Amino acid sequence: METYGKVLLIAMPAFLVLVLFEKWYGWRKGFDTVNNMDMISSLSSGITNVTKDVLGLSVGILTYAYLVKHVAIFHISNHVLTYIIGFIVIDFQAYWVHRWNHKINILWNHHIIHHSSEEFNLACALRQSISVFVNFFAFLLLPAALLGVPTEVLAVIAPLHLFAQFWYHTRHIGKMGWVEKVLVTPSHHRVHHAINPEYLDKNLAAIFIWWDKWFGTFQEELDDVPPVYGITRPAATWNPIKINFQHLWLLMKDAWRTRNWWDKLRIWFMPTGWRPQDVEQQYPVFKIEDVYHFEKYQPPHHAWLPAWSWVQLTFMLCIISFFFGNIAAIGAPNMFVYGAFIFLSVYAYTELMDQNKNAVLWEALKNALAIGWIIYTGDWFGMGSWQSWTIPVLIAYCIVSTVVVAWFCWQIKPMQHKPVLAKA
């Protein structure tokens, strides 16, 4: 956990700079693909995901270390070939896990957050799940285990494999010639994120596009079918924590409401989107039928709300950077308290972005807990020992942010927002 936290201290600023550069580049070229509130939501999702990972809030049913110990036929020494084999096997695993996430109802809940943005840009690459608590798919790494690829090698490769999927989430790079035959490119991934019928559940590979071509899930980006992005049952919220569990909540309600006991059992493992017939008729859920004419999520808000949301996000980035840099010193159980504060903070300010008046209650709760912790311990997880001025600044911020959010909530009025047509 500590090592991964140190890596994120380098990766997070790099990703943020690239996201902001894409925003500037699009503005400069007259082709801005980055919606401000959507970008904040995406970055906030990234914050929750890396926090969950650093806290280690997931377990493996069958770990790779166990496989290597019990099934290895050879033991490859630690050299370049080992890393190449490990990378290819991880990519093979990624393809099949990704494919099952798209095809099986319960697994779609693990992946829905990544597709929830109605835009396509570098920021949406950071929309990653916090709803995966159990990893069932280590068995797909069996080829590497049989060859005895060391666990330490995969531990190095796994984050690099994940970070290598960032760059192709953009609309500013066209088709790339011969590269399209080997690697996943922005063109391939635009197809993957599209909700056009021609593109649904295509191009599932992470790095090497040959998996899609071999297993029948490849689709080229068509000039006459501009991709439209999002999910067919729109999330309709900027709150990444809500998005992570929306589909699961729908499955739970459907399983409870249906009168058919067989449907109660099989709903979890049916194809993604399947609902019992009686429930679908009695409790219809909006689904996009015409991808070129639907209302994008953009609730009306006060002109200053985006600026305030950036203030909140910047505060969170500072808080999380301190956390990742000092997680060993913070230790357990305090690191879980810190993690809970991060999740509560994201939930509070994205509720305000959604124009929910209850945002002031979440904000007040979050700030009261922060000040209470400082009073109880005399510090903020060691931050005061590092720089004494940070504690009064943190207390002042908590007070001011509560007042500001209360003011924004007071400004919220019921409004009918106009439809925004989807644009390719």
Secondary structure, 3 states (H helix, E strand, C coil): CHHHHHHHHHHHHHHHHHHHHHHHHHHHHCCCCCCHHHHHHHHHHHHHHHHHHHHCCCEECCCHHHHHHHHCCCCCCCCHHHHHHHHHHHHHHHHHHHHHHHHEHHHHHHHHHHHCCCCCCHHHHHCCCCCCCEECCHHHHHHHHHCCCCHHHHHHHHHHHHHCCCCCCCCCCCCCHHHHHCECCHHHHHHHHECCCCCCCCCCCCCECHHHHHHCCCCCCCCCCCCCECCCCCCCCCCHHHHHHHHHHHHHHHHHHCCCHHHHHHHHHCECCCCCHHHHHHCCCCCCCCCCCCCCCCCCCCCCHHHHHHHHHHHHHHHHHHHHHCHHHHCCCHHHHHHHHHHHHHHHHHHHHCCCCCHHHHHHHHHHHHHHHHHHHCCCCCHHHHCCCHHHHHHHHHHHHHHHHHHHHHHCCCCCCCCCCCCC
